[in-house]
Amino acid sequence: MEGTQSRWRSMTVLTMSSRIGTTLVWWKHSTMARASATQQRFELRRS
């Protein structure tokens, strides 16, 4: 019983960490895309 419980706990930790990693990557990409779009808008306004 103890081994099954610890294995299930490690699986849960792996799932949570992978989900957090995916969220971080998505957030980073969306932030970079937003920053580049804002920069292009500034360049258009400047010229």
N, C-alpha and C positions, 0 to 999 in steps of 0.2 A: 504493500500500500504506500509506503513511504517513497519508494523509487518512482512509482507512477505519479505521485503528487509532485515530486521535485521535477520530473520530466515535463509535466503539464505546465508547471510554473515557468520553466525555462522557455518552453514554446510560447507562452503568453508574453514573456519579456522580449523574445525575438520578434514577435508580431508587432508589439507596441513600438519597439525601436525602429523597425523597418518602416512602420507607418509614419513615425515622427520624421525619419530621414526623407521619406517621399514628400511630406508636407514642407520640410525645409527647402528641398530642391525646387519644388514648385513655387514657393514663396520667393526664393532668390531669383528664379527666371522671370517671374511676373514683375518683380521690383526692377530688374535690369531692363526689361522691355519698356516699363513705364518711364524709367529715367531716360532711355534713348529717345522715346517719343517726345518727352518734354524738351530734350536738347534740340531735336529737329525743329520743334515749334519755335523755340527761341531763335534758332538760326534763321528761320523763315521770317520771323518778325524783324530781325535785325537788318536783313537785306531789303 
